[in-house]
């Protein structure tokens, strides 16, 4: 109906009619944004979430208690990851979106050439399928089926929140409001960010196993016994290369 009125106004070239149509269009857009804001505010306290995508269908209950703490209830681990992804997107969509941009090797396209080295690093990991190869390892060298289910749910929860607020244009945080680099993600994006955090923390849980160091040669005398004890102590402090997930 509105489109017909707009077409009629254009044919009549009546400035008054065009002004009325412009006002109606702006009002309709304002009410749409208002409805999205109301929905997001309601879900900030308590809501039932549901989402279906190519990765699967997920449901969860999200309740915010004192201090904004997110309490998530779900019947499956995937649903738990789904609720967690939604809640974390609510709390820090810009922080997460920027991290996913980094691990996709595309920072320089939006933040300038100073990020070229970082992009080169992540582009090489993506080309070599480093994270994919780690995910393909059987448990416990690689993640369990339950962990994979939760990661897929997390990605779906993040996407659900982004969809609920109307995409980047619905973000109120000035750091990324309307930014083109805020976009839906997949489970592999979740795993790449986990890999990044793992490297930063210095853990070995998502790192390719290293070859064991050769044992030092034993030498005669007191000094050799001292060297052997030092090597043993160092080995004891070294975390295992294949930790359980």
Secondary structure, DSSP 8 states (H G I E B T S, - for coil): -HHHHHHHHHHHT-HHHHHHHHHHHHHHHHHHHHHHHHHHHHHTTEEEEEEEETTEEEEEEEEE-GGG-EEEE-SSHHHHHHHHHHHHHHHHHHHHHHHHHHHTT-SHHHH-GGGHHHHHHHHHHHHHTHHHHHHTS-TTTS--HHHHHHHHHHHHHHHHHHHHTTSGGG---TTTTT-TT-----HHHHHHHHHHHHHHHT--TTS------------SSHHHHHHHHHHHHHHHHS--SS---
